[in-house]
Amino acid sequence: MRVSTRVYGEIDIDERQRVSFPSGILGFEKFTEYALLDARQKPFFYLQSLEVPDVAFILIDPFLCRSDYSLDMSDEALAEIGVADPEDAVVFSIVTAPADGSPITANLMGPLIISKSKRRGMQAVLADPRWRVKHDIMAELAVSRK
Amino acid sequence: MLILSRRVNEKIVIGDNVVVSVIEVRGDQVKIGIEAPKSVKVYREEVFEAIQDENRRAAAASLDRLPSIELPK
């Protein structure tokens, strides 16, 4: 499938890279079809809207930022995206990389959860006060490696 | 918008399976109990808005500025 992307221009993607977000992503509810792409640099990924090339996000594995990261999701919530077994779920955090050079942050409060088998995703809203919308990635890594 | 008055311990029923109760009123703070099926998402508005705003900031930010991270082996 040929798609227009914000970072790579026009590229071909495999069907297996497609992910649907039936309820959208908060603030972007109108868009439900995305592609998960490798970023130019590990361990980052891009979530590219297939409907609007300008809508794209950087993603990272939140467990890399914080080894003590955890999320408690109800089976009902996970069933919405077809996750029956925790092994089937993969979790990402959306990264904000401000152009003005201020710290690059990961949103650990609103993780994206994707069913690997169904390729369907959702954005969760966590109530745990430890997780905020902005965690300075480099600062968290520096702390965790001490 | 529907606006109605309730006293402490009085309830509002929404649809077939959502019940909102006024548990306590103290000054300008109201403690509210919400009984709803797990499939109904209930959030404090500011939490919801914080995530929306952060998503918009993330989408508007740079996609090329990726820090180099040393991955654990």
gemmi code that builds the backbone of each chain (N, CA, C; Angstrom):
import gemmi

chains = {
    "A": [
        ("MET", (0.852, -1.188, 0.000), (0.000, 0.000, 0.000), (0.893, 1.247, 0.000)),
        ("ARG", (0.575, 2.176, -0.914), (1.369, 3.392, -1.030), (0.764, 4.466, -0.127)),
        ("VAL", (1.574, 5.070, 0.732), (1.038, 6.096, 1.644), (1.945, 7.323, 1.685)),
        ("SER", (1.312, 8.467, 1.990), (2.082, 9.699, 2.160), (2.398, 9.853, 3.633)),
        ("THR", (3.663, 10.074, 3.935), (4.046, 10.214, 5.339), (4.701, 11.567, 5.558)),
        ("ARG", (4.670, 12.002, 6.811), (5.238, 13.310, 7.116), (6.770, 13.258, 7.075)),
        ("VAL", (7.331, 12.152, 7.499), (8.789, 12.091, 7.608), (9.452, 11.536, 6.357)),
        ("TYR", (8.854, 10.511, 5.780), (9.523, 9.809, 4.676), (8.954, 10.134, 3.304)),
        ("GLY", (7.966, 11.044, 3.219), (7.316, 11.286, 1.936), (6.475, 10.080, 1.547)),
        ("GLU", (6.398, 9.801, 0.234), (5.590, 8.661, -0.215), (6.369, 7.374, -0.069)),
        ("ILE", (5.789, 6.415, 0.621), (6.470, 5.124, 0.780), (5.454, 3.992, 0.639)),
        ("ASP", (5.976, 2.805, 0.454), (5.131, 1.617, 0.441), (5.127, 1.019, 1.836)),
        ("ILE", (3.953, 0.670, 2.310), (3.916, -0.041, 3.591), (3.240, -1.383, 3.405)),
        ("ASP", (3.576, -2.257, 4.312), (3.000, -3.590, 4.328), (1.690, -3.525, 5.125)),
        ("GLU", (0.734, -4.340, 4.751), (-0.530, -4.397, 5.505), (-0.282, -4.643, 6.993)),
        ("ARG", (0.778, -5.384, 7.280), (1.051, -5.729, 8.685), (1.498, -4.531, 9.514)),
        ("GLN", (1.827, -3.416, 8.835), (2.214, -2.217, 9.581), (1.001, -1.356, 9.942)),
        ("ARG", (-0.154, -1.736, 9.423), (-1.354, -0.929, 9.682), (-1.933, -1.207, 11.065)),
        ("VAL", (-2.393, -0.134, 11.704), (-3.060, -0.253, 13.001), (-4.290, 0.643, 12.966)),
        ("SER", (-5.434, 0.113, 13.404), (-6.636, 0.948, 13.504), (-6.835, 1.362, 14.948)),
        ("PHE", (-7.227, 2.583, 15.148), (-7.637, 3.068, 16.460), (-9.124, 3.415, 16.345)),
        ("PRO", (-10.017, 2.446, 16.625), (-11.452, 2.675, 16.393), (-11.990, 3.922, 17.113)),
        ("SER", (-11.441, 4.244, 18.294), (-11.911, 5.455, 18.995), (-10.960, 6.624, 18.771)),
        ("GLY", (-9.989, 6.450, 17.904), (-9.028, 7.513, 17.639), (-8.057, 7.691, 18.790)),
        ("ILE", (-7.298, 8.787, 18.699), (-6.347, 9.164, 19.737), (-6.895, 10.477, 20.282)),
        ("LEU", (-6.807, 10.693, 21.582), (-7.454, 11.869, 22.180), (-7.008, 13.162, 21.484)),
        ("GLY", (-7.985, 13.953, 21.080), (-7.693, 15.181, 20.347), (-7.634, 14.942, 18.839)),
        ("PHE", (-7.584, 13.658, 18.439), (-7.508, 13.297, 17.009), (-8.546, 12.201, 16.719)),
        ("GLU", (-9.716, 12.362, 17.307), (-10.726, 11.295, 17.259), (-11.193, 10.983, 15.841)),
        ("LYS", (-11.043, 11.955, 14.942), (-11.536, 11.740, 13.578), (-10.687, 10.741, 12.795)),
        ("PHE", (-9.445, 10.573, 13.213), (-8.541, 9.721, 12.448), (-8.399, 8.361, 13.125)),
        ("THR", (-8.647, 7.311, 12.379), (-8.620, 5.982, 12.993), (-7.613, 5.038, 12.340)),
        ("GLU", (-7.081, 5.417, 11.179), (-6.176, 4.498, 10.468), (-4.748, 5.020, 10.503)),
        ("TYR", (-3.853, 4.170, 10.956), (-2.446, 4.570, 11.102), (-1.525, 3.463, 10.586)),
        ("ALA", (-0.276, 3.853, 10.411), (0.766, 2.863, 10.121), (1.856, 3.031, 11.166)),
        ("LEU", (2.383, 1.917, 11.628), (3.478, 1.935, 12.591), (4.780, 1.737, 11.813)),
        ("LEU", (5.647, 2.745, 11.876), (6.879, 2.713, 11.083), (8.095, 2.789, 12.005)),
        ("ASP", (9.182, 2.197, 11.578), (10.433, 2.380, 12.316), (10.903, 3.812, 12.117)),
        ("ALA", (11.379, 4.430, 13.179), (11.943, 5.767, 13.040), (13.367, 5.637, 12.508)),
        ("ARG", (13.975, 6.785, 12.184), (15.335, 6.736, 11.647), (16.305, 6.215, 12.684)),
        ("GLN", (15.882, 6.345, 13.931), (16.781, 5.967, 15.003), (16.070, 5.094, 16.011)),
        ("LYS", (16.693, 4.034, 16.449), (16.147, 3.210, 17.519), (16.296, 3.974, 18.826)),
        ("PRO", (15.463, 3.777, 19.811), (14.331, 2.840, 19.886), (12.991, 3.531, 19.581)),
        ("PHE", (13.009, 4.428, 18.618), (11.786, 5.186, 18.337), (11.019, 4.605, 17.156)),
        ("PHE", (9.715, 4.923, 17.151), (8.829, 4.520, 16.052), (8.010, 5.741, 15.672)),
        ("TYR", (7.420, 5.686, 14.487), (6.449, 6.706, 14.108), (5.088, 6.065, 13.980)),
        ("LEU", (4.064, 6.789, 14.427), (2.692, 6.390, 14.163), (2.166, 7.426, 13.179)),
        ("GLN", (1.996, 6.987, 11.948), (1.641, 7.885, 10.851), (0.167, 7.700, 10.495)),
        ("SER", (-0.599, 8.806, 10.475), (-1.992, 8.722, 10.040), (-2.027, 8.394, 8.558)),
        ("LEU", (-2.926, 7.495, 8.171), (-3.074, 7.178, 6.750), (-4.098, 8.100, 6.108)),
        ("GLU", (-4.798, 8.880, 6.955), (-5.818, 9.777, 6.421), (-5.265, 11.176, 6.158)),
        ("VAL", (-4.387, 11.628, 7.038), (-3.800, 12.963, 6.899), (-2.287, 12.856, 7.075)),
        ("PRO", (-1.525, 13.057, 6.010), (-0.072, 12.871, 6.109), (0.588, 13.728, 7.199)),
        ("ASP", (-0.021, 14.884, 7.503), (0.568, 15.775, 8.502), (0.434, 15.256, 9.930)),
        ("VAL", (-0.474, 14.317, 10.145), (-0.667, 13.802, 11.507), (0.230, 12.583, 11.722)),
        ("ALA", (1.222, 12.779, 12.573), (2.144, 11.685, 12.878), (2.721, 11.917, 14.263)),
        ("PHE", (3.041, 10.837, 14.923), (3.573, 10.902, 16.281), (4.859, 10.090, 16.366)),
        ("ILE", (5.725, 10.485, 17.307), (6.892, 9.660, 17.639), (6.469, 8.775, 18.805)),
        ("LEU", (6.848, 7.516, 18.777), (6.522, 6.611, 19.885), (7.792, 6.006, 20.456)),
        ("ILE", (7.688, 5.643, 21.728), (8.779, 4.914, 22.386), (8.165, 3.884, 23.330)),
        ("ASP", (8.924, 2.872, 23.643), (8.499, 1.878, 24.629), (8.616, 2.521, 26.014)),
        ("PRO", (7.503, 2.698, 26.734), (7.574, 3.385, 28.029), (8.406, 2.637, 29.063)),
        ("PHE", (8.519, 1.316, 28.906), (9.286, 0.524, 29.873), (10.785, 0.801, 29.742)),
        ("LEU", (11.185, 1.376, 28.597), (12.581, 1.789, 28.442), (12.857, 3.043, 29.253)),
        ("CYS", (11.845, 3.949, 29.315), (12.019, 5.200, 30.072), (11.995, 4.929, 31.564)),
        ("ARG", (11.100, 4.047, 31.959), (10.941, 3.756, 33.385), (10.773, 2.254, 33.553)),
        ("SER", (11.781, 1.637, 34.188), (11.687, 0.183, 34.350), (10.576, -0.180, 35.334)),
        ("ASP", (10.148, 0.791, 36.161), (9.067, 0.497, 37.113), (7.694, 0.852, 36.548)),
        ("TYR", (7.651, 1.107, 35.251), (6.363, 1.466, 34.644), (5.393, 0.293, 34.751)),
        ("SER", (4.154, 0.612, 35.009), (3.140, -0.443, 35.045), (1.812, 0.182, 34.698)),
        ("LEU", (0.935, -0.620, 34.150), (-0.394, -0.103, 33.895), (-1.403, -1.193, 34.168)),
        ("ASP", (-2.486, -0.753, 34.771), (-3.504, -1.684, 35.210), (-4.739, -1.440, 34.355)),
        ("MET", (-4.978, -2.343, 33.429), (-6.114, -2.166, 32.525), (-7.141, -3.241, 32.815)),
        ("SER", (-8.413, -2.876, 32.754), (-9.444, -3.891, 32.962), (-9.544, -4.774, 31.722)),
        ("ASP", (-9.977, -6.011, 31.913), (-10.164, -6.923, 30.780), (-11.172, -6.350, 29.791)),
        ("GLU", (-12.181, -5.646, 30.334), (-13.208, -5.055, 29.463), (-12.578, -4.028, 28.528)),
        ("ALA", (-11.689, -3.184, 29.091), (-11.053, -2.145, 28.273), (-10.196, -2.796, 27.188)),
        ("LEU", (-9.459, -3.842, 27.572), (-8.591, -4.509, 26.603), (-9.406, -5.254, 25.541)),
        ("ALA", (-10.571, -5.736, 25.940), (-11.410, -6.479, 24.993), (-11.871, -5.567, 23.851)),
        ("GLU", (-11.960, -4.261, 24.129), (-12.372, -3.304, 23.097), (-11.480, -3.364, 21.860)),
        ("ILE", (-10.203, -3.662, 22.079), (-9.295, -3.732, 20.931), (-8.921, -5.184, 20.628)),
        ("GLY", (-9.648, -6.112, 21.244), (-9.466, -7.520, 20.921), (-8.300, -8.181, 21.628)),
        ("VAL", (-7.823, -7.584, 22.728), (-6.745, -8.217, 23.491), (-7.370, -9.159, 24.517)),
        ("ALA", (-7.110, -10.448, 24.373), (-7.660, -11.401, 25.331), (-6.547, -11.881, 26.258)),
        ("ASP", (-5.315, -11.782, 25.761), (-4.163, -12.307, 26.483), (-3.137, -11.166, 26.572)),
        ("PRO", (-2.625, -10.867, 27.774), (-1.672, -9.754, 27.906), (-0.483, -9.852, 26.942)),
        ("GLU", (-0.118, -11.085, 26.567), (0.993, -11.288, 25.627), (0.738, -10.625, 24.274)),
        ("ASP", (-0.551, -10.435, 23.983), (-0.937, -9.895, 22.678), (-0.849, -8.362, 22.656)),
        ("ALA", (-0.659, -7.754, 23.828), (-0.692, -6.287, 23.902), (0.717, -5.716, 23.845)),
        ("VAL", (0.881, -4.664, 23.070), (2.149, -3.942, 23.073), (1.828, -2.496, 23.456)),
        ("VAL", (2.706, -1.907, 24.260), (2.430, -0.584, 24.821), (3.453, 0.421, 24.296)),
        ("PHE", (2.965, 1.590, 23.903), (3.847, 2.676, 23.464), (3.472, 3.961, 24.189)),
        ("SER", (4.455, 4.855, 24.314), (4.174, 6.205, 24.794), (4.404, 7.164, 23.649)),
        ("ILE", (3.585, 8.204, 23.602), (3.779, 9.249, 22.598), (4.853, 10.205, 23.108)),
        ("VAL", (5.770, 10.543, 22.218), (6.905, 11.410, 22.560), (6.652, 12.810, 22.012)),
        ("THR", (6.982, 13.819, 22.832), (6.938, 15.201, 22.364), (8.368, 15.716, 22.275)),
        ("ALA", (8.774, 16.113, 21.083), (10.138, 16.612, 20.863), (10.044, 18.060, 20.410)),
        ("PRO", (9.952, 19.007, 21.367), (9.726, 20.398, 20.987), (10.834, 20.920, 20.081)),
        ("ALA", (10.431, 21.714, 19.078), (11.393, 22.250, 18.121), (12.316, 23.279, 18.779)),
        ("ASP", (11.895, 23.840, 19.926), (12.710, 24.887, 20.570), (13.855, 24.310, 21.401)),
        ("GLY", (14.025, 23.010, 21.376), (15.161, 22.420, 22.076), (14.885, 22.058, 23.532)),
        ("SER", (13.670, 22.328, 24.027), (13.388, 21.927, 25.416), (13.285, 20.397, 25.480)),
        ("PRO", (13.357, 19.852, 26.704), (13.517, 18.397, 26.824), (12.473, 17.587, 26.061)),
        ("ILE", (12.939, 16.458, 25.558), (12.070, 15.517, 24.851), (11.371, 14.660, 25.903)),
        ("THR", (10.057, 14.627, 25.813), (9.300, 13.987, 26.884), (8.435, 12.855, 26.345)),
        ("ALA", (8.115, 11.934, 27.243), (7.212, 10.826, 26.906), (5.967, 10.948, 27.782)),
        ("ASN", (4.835, 10.667, 27.192), (3.571, 10.722, 27.908), (3.277, 9.341, 28.499)),
        ("LEU", (3.501, 9.215, 29.793), (3.285, 7.909, 30.429), (1.867, 7.798, 31.003)),
        ("MET", (1.124, 8.910, 30.982), (-0.233, 8.885, 31.544), (-1.253, 8.390, 30.518)),
        ("GLY", (-0.950, 8.633, 29.237), (-1.895, 8.224, 28.193), (-1.243, 7.287, 27.189)),
        ("PRO", (-0.847, 6.069, 27.637), (-0.149, 5.155, 26.729), (-1.052, 4.632, 25.618)),
        ("LEU", (-0.443, 4.242, 24.521), (-1.178, 3.574, 23.449), (-1.023, 2.077, 23.651)),
        ("ILE", (-2.106, 1.361, 23.554), (-2.063, -0.089, 23.695), (-2.548, -0.688, 22.384)),
        ("ILE", (-1.757, -1.582, 21.841), (-2.083, -2.146, 20.527), (-2.138, -3.674, 20.628)),
        ("SER", (-3.172, -4.228, 20.040), (-3.256, -5.689, 19.930), (-2.417, -6.107, 18.725)),
        ("LYS", (-1.417, -6.944, 18.980), (-0.530, -7.371, 17.889), (-1.287, -8.219, 16.877)),
        ("SER", (-2.178, -9.081, 17.380), (-2.865, -10.004, 16.462), (-3.956, -9.289, 15.670)),
        ("LYS", (-4.675, -8.353, 16.315), (-5.782, -7.681, 15.626), (-5.333, -6.377, 14.966)),
        ("ARG", (-4.154, -5.898, 15.332), (-3.651, -4.604, 14.859), (-4.686, -3.502, 15.088)),
        ("ARG", (-5.190, -3.509, 16.321), (-6.155, -2.500, 16.729), (-5.609, -1.851, 17.998)),
        ("GLY", (-5.783, -0.539, 18.112), (-5.194, 0.147, 19.251), (-6.137, 1.102, 19.933)),
        ("MET", (-5.714, 1.546, 21.117), (-6.485, 2.535, 21.863), (-5.529, 3.360, 22.708)),
        ("GLN", (-5.981, 4.545, 23.093), (-5.191, 5.322, 24.054), (-5.836, 5.173, 25.418)),
        ("ALA", (-5.077, 4.688, 26.368), (-5.592, 4.515, 27.728), (-5.374, 5.804, 28.509)),
        ("VAL", (-6.139, 5.991, 29.556), (-5.957, 7.114, 30.476), (-5.709, 6.490, 31.837)),
        ("LEU", (-4.494, 6.642, 32.365), (-4.150, 5.987, 33.623), (-4.414, 6.909, 34.804)),
        ("ALA", (-4.896, 6.315, 35.887), (-5.229, 7.113, 37.073), (-4.058, 7.157, 38.056)),
        ("ASP", (-3.015, 6.356, 37.828), (-1.873, 6.290, 38.748), (-1.143, 7.635, 38.784)),
        ("PRO", (-1.087, 8.271, 39.968), (-0.486, 9.617, 40.032), (1.007, 9.653, 39.691)),
        ("ARG", (1.656, 8.479, 39.623), (3.089, 8.487, 39.271), (3.300, 8.869, 37.809)),
        ("TRP", (2.298, 8.655, 36.988), (2.498, 8.834, 35.545), (1.890, 10.139, 35.073)),
        ("ARG", (2.743, 10.958, 34.473), (2.332, 12.274, 34.006), (2.396, 12.319, 32.477)),
        ("VAL", (1.905, 13.440, 31.930), (1.933, 13.532, 30.463), (3.334, 13.883, 29.959)),
        ("LYS", (4.189, 14.391, 30.846), (5.539, 14.744, 30.429), (6.565, 14.114, 31.359)),
        ("HIS", (7.320, 13.160, 30.853), (8.476, 12.623, 31.576), (9.684, 12.888, 30.697)),
        ("ASP", (10.631, 13.635, 31.211), (11.856, 13.943, 30.464), (12.614, 12.616, 30.228)),
        ("ILE", (12.685, 12.204, 28.977), (13.228, 10.872, 28.670), (14.691, 10.732, 29.114)),
        ("MET", (15.511, 11.734, 28.769), (16.929, 11.615, 29.095), (17.144, 11.634, 30.611)),
        ("ALA", (16.364, 12.459, 31.318), (16.495, 12.530, 32.777), (16.060, 11.203, 33.416)),
        ("GLU", (14.990, 10.617, 32.919), (14.522, 9.335, 33.467), (15.571, 8.244, 33.232)),
        ("LEU", (16.185, 8.268, 32.040), (17.197, 7.255, 31.734), (18.418, 7.414, 32.621)),
        ("ALA", (18.782, 8.674, 32.867), (19.957, 8.940, 33.702), (19.708, 8.418, 35.119)),
        ("VAL", (18.491, 8.616, 35.622), (18.152, 8.151, 36.969), (18.154, 6.623, 37.018)),
        ("SER", (17.564, 6.009, 35.987), (17.410, 4.556, 36.051), (18.736, 3.834, 35.899)),
        ("ARG", (19.763, 4.524, 35.369), (21.048, 3.834, 35.177), (22.036, 4.055, 36.310)),
        ("LYS", (21.587, 4.814, 37.300), (22.481, 5.062, 38.430), (22.610, 3.818, 39.294)),
    ],
    "B": [
        ("MET", (-27.840, 21.963, 28.125), (-27.373, 21.241, 29.311), (-28.504, 21.138, 30.329)),
        ("LEU", (-28.639, 19.986, 30.907), (-29.628, 19.790, 31.969), (-28.994, 20.214, 33.290)),
        ("ILE", (-29.663, 21.091, 33.987), (-29.137, 21.538, 35.284), (-30.162, 21.173, 36.345)),
        ("LEU", (-29.731, 20.481, 37.378), (-30.685, 20.174, 38.445), (-30.000, 20.207, 39.800)),
        ("SER", (-30.807, 20.413, 40.845), (-30.265, 20.485, 42.206), (-30.438, 19.147, 42.902)),
        ("ARG", (-29.438, 18.792, 43.677), (-29.498, 17.563, 44.457), (-28.960, 17.856, 45.851)),
        ("ARG", (-29.482, 17.156, 46.828), (-28.946, 17.276, 48.183), (-28.008, 16.105, 48.427)),
        ("VAL", (-27.249, 16.193, 49.504), (-26.357, 15.084, 49.865), (-27.187, 13.809, 49.985)),
        ("ASN", (-26.614, 12.721, 49.475), (-27.243, 11.387, 49.463), (-28.304, 11.211, 48.384)),
        ("GLU", (-28.597, 12.274, 47.637), (-29.530, 12.105, 46.527), (-28.742, 11.679, 45.278)),
        ("LYS", (-29.438, 11.090, 44.352), (-28.758, 10.507, 43.190), (-29.348, 10.995, 41.875)),
        ("ILE", (-28.567, 10.773, 40.835), (-29.048, 11.021, 39.475), (-28.819, 9.719, 38.703)),
        ("VAL", (-29.806, 9.284, 37.990), (-29.652, 8.071, 37.190), (-29.525, 8.485, 35.725)),
        ("ILE", (-28.470, 8.011, 35.070), (-28.262, 8.334, 33.653), (-28.372, 7.036, 32.862)),
        ("GLY", (-29.294, 6.992, 31.945), (-29.491, 5.779, 31.144), (-29.878, 4.617, 32.040)),
        ("ASP", (-29.484, 3.418, 31.600), (-29.905, 2.228, 32.341), (-28.951, 1.833, 33.446)),
        ("ASN", (-27.704, 2.295, 33.344), (-26.753, 1.713, 34.282), (-25.707, 2.662, 34.841)),
        ("VAL", (-25.998, 3.960, 34.835), (-25.075, 4.905, 35.448), (-25.810, 5.661, 36.551)),
        ("VAL", (-25.229, 5.640, 37.760), (-25.836, 6.345, 38.888), (-24.795, 7.290, 39.477)),
        ("VAL", (-25.153, 8.557, 39.593), (-24.254, 9.553, 40.171), (-24.836, 9.973, 41.515)),
        ("SER", (-24.056, 9.861, 42.599), (-24.560, 10.254, 43.911), (-23.740, 11.404, 44.454)),
        ("VAL", (-24.415, 12.292, 45.158), (-23.717, 13.367, 45.865), (-23.407, 12.818, 47.249)),
        ("ILE", (-22.115, 12.671, 47.548), (-21.732, 12.029, 48.807), (-21.495, 13.053, 49.905)),
        ("GLU", (-20.871, 14.169, 49.528), (-20.535, 15.161, 50.552), (-20.340, 16.519, 49.887)),
        ("VAL", (-20.786, 17.565, 50.565), (-20.552, 18.917, 50.066), (-19.844, 19.682, 51.169)),
        ("ARG", (-18.678, 20.227, 50.823), (-17.932, 21.008, 51.820), (-17.387, 22.238, 51.121)),
        ("GLY", (-17.943, 23.416, 51.467), (-17.517, 24.646, 50.797), (-17.753, 24.522, 49.305)),
        ("ASP", (-16.687, 24.750, 48.510), (-16.867, 24.694, 47.054), (-16.488, 23.323, 46.501)),
        ("GLN", (-16.346, 22.340, 47.382), (-15.967, 21.004, 46.912), (-17.115, 20.022, 47.074)),
        ("VAL", (-17.333, 19.249, 46.047), (-18.404, 18.256, 46.083), (-17.781, 16.885, 45.880)),
        ("LYS", (-18.083, 15.966, 46.750), (-17.606, 14.591, 46.556), (-18.726, 13.809, 45.877)),
        ("ILE", (-18.374, 13.215, 44.753), (-19.382, 12.555, 43.932), (-19.049, 11.079, 43.780)),
        ("GLY", (-20.040, 10.237, 43.868), (-19.834, 8.805, 43.619), (-20.441, 8.460, 42.274)),
        ("ILE", (-19.718, 7.687, 41.485), (-20.239, 7.304, 40.170), (-20.241, 5.785, 40.073)),
        ("GLU", (-21.386, 5.220, 39.853), (-21.479, 3.776, 39.603), (-21.794, 3.613, 38.134)),
        ("ALA", (-20.909, 2.918, 37.436), (-21.119, 2.736, 36.003), (-20.447, 1.441, 35.589)),
        ("PRO", (-20.912, 0.818, 34.515), (-20.221, -0.378, 34.034), (-18.795, -0.020, 33.628)),
        ("LYS", (-17.914, -1.006, 33.673), (-16.512, -0.723, 33.372), (-16.313, -0.223, 31.945)),
        ("SER", (-17.256, -0.533, 31.078), (-17.109, -0.097, 29.688), (-17.345, 1.411, 29.540)),
        ("VAL", (-17.968, 2.028, 30.567), (-18.183, 3.481, 30.502), (-16.944, 4.154, 31.079)),
        ("LYS", (-16.322, 4.981, 30.271), (-15.096, 5.624, 30.727), (-15.437, 6.873, 31.528)),
        ("VAL", (-14.888, 6.952, 32.717), (-15.135, 8.116, 33.577), (-13.783, 8.736, 33.909)),
        ("TYR", (-13.594, 9.993, 33.543), (-12.331, 10.666, 33.831), (-12.619, 12.031, 34.433)),
        ("ARG", (-11.676, 12.524, 35.212), (-11.708, 13.948, 35.562), (-11.413, 14.691, 34.270)),
        ("GLU", (-12.148, 15.770, 34.045), (-11.998, 16.486, 32.776), (-10.560, 16.936, 32.539)),
        ("GLU", (-9.873, 17.394, 33.605), (-8.531, 17.946, 33.395), (-7.524, 16.876, 32.964)),
        ("VAL", (-7.747, 15.633, 33.402), (-6.856, 14.534, 33.013), (-6.998, 14.283, 31.507)),
        ("PHE", (-8.247, 14.234, 31.111), (-8.598, 14.018, 29.724), (-8.009, 15.133, 28.842)),
        ("GLU", (-8.185, 16.368, 29.324), (-7.686, 17.520, 28.559), (-6.167, 17.553, 28.518)),
        ("ALA", (-5.534, 17.145, 29.622), (-4.063, 17.156, 29.654), (-3.522, 16.215, 28.576)),
        ("ILE", (-4.150, 15.057, 28.429), (-3.680, 14.095, 27.431), (-3.973, 14.596, 26.018)),
        ("GLN", (-5.164, 15.161, 25.840), (-5.481, 15.744, 24.520), (-4.465, 16.803, 24.128)),
        ("ASP", (-4.189, 17.717, 25.086), (-3.254, 18.815, 24.798), (-1.868, 18.266, 24.484)),
        ("GLU", (-1.449, 17.259, 25.263), (-0.110, 16.710, 25.051), (-0.038, 16.015, 23.689)),
        ("ASN", (-1.108, 15.323, 23.295), (-1.136, 14.687, 21.976), (-1.002, 15.742, 20.883)),
        ("ARG", (-1.697, 16.862, 21.062), (-1.621, 17.911, 20.035), (-0.214, 18.497, 19.980)),
        ("ARG", (0.384, 18.672, 21.167), (1.756, 19.199, 21.182), (2.703, 18.211, 20.509)),
        ("ALA", (2.500, 16.918, 20.786), (3.389, 15.891, 20.210), (3.284, 15.894, 18.690)),
        ("ALA", (2.059, 16.048, 18.180), (1.862, 16.006, 16.729), (2.405, 17.264, 16.070)),
        ("ALA", (2.418, 18.376, 16.814), (2.884, 19.639, 16.239), (4.405, 19.772, 16.353)),
        ("ALA", (5.012, 18.933, 17.187), (6.447, 19.068, 17.445), (7.262, 18.471, 16.308)),
        ("SER", (8.565, 18.503, 16.504), (9.478, 17.978, 15.493), (9.404, 16.455, 15.476)),
        ("LEU", (9.539, 15.870, 14.297), (9.591, 14.404, 14.230), (11.011, 13.934, 13.974)),
        ("ASP", (11.888, 14.890, 13.725), (13.266, 14.531, 13.375), (14.210, 14.600, 14.557)),
        ("ARG", (13.726, 15.236, 15.630), (14.611, 15.409, 16.769), (14.523, 14.168, 17.660)),
        ("LEU", (15.359, 13.200, 17.373), (15.352, 11.970, 18.148), (16.671, 11.865, 18.894)),
        ("PRO", (16.612, 11.781, 20.212), (17.863, 11.711, 20.952), (18.499, 10.346, 20.764)),
        ("SER", (19.811, 10.320, 20.908), (20.462, 9.034, 20.792), (20.453, 8.381, 22.162)),
        ("ILE", (19.914, 7.197, 22.209), (19.746, 6.485, 23.482), (20.542, 5.205, 23.416)),
        ("GLU", (21.338, 5.007, 24.437), (22.103, 3.770, 24.513), (21.190, 2.678, 25.035)),
        ("LEU", (20.969, 1.677, 24.231), (20.023, 0.643, 24.649), (20.723, -0.405, 25.513)),
        ("PRO", (20.008, -0.862, 26.526), (20.592, -1.924, 27.360), (20.795, -3.175, 26.507)),
        ("LYS", (21.914, -3.853, 26.722), (22.205, -5.011, 25.865), (21.552, -6.277, 26.399)),
    ],
}
model = gemmi.Model(1)
for chain_id, residues in chains.items():
    chain = gemmi.Chain(chain_id)
    for i, (resn, *xyz) in enumerate(residues, 1):
        res = gemmi.Residue()
        res.name, res.seqid = resn, gemmi.SeqId(i, " ")
        for name, pos in zip(("N", "CA", "C"), xyz):
            atom = gemmi.Atom()
            atom.name, atom.element = name, gemmi.Element(name[0])
            atom.pos, atom.b_iso = gemmi.Position(*pos), 0.0
            res.add_atom(atom)
        chain.add_residue(res)
    model.add_chain(chain)
structure = gemmi.Structure()
structure.add_model(model)
structure.setup_entities()
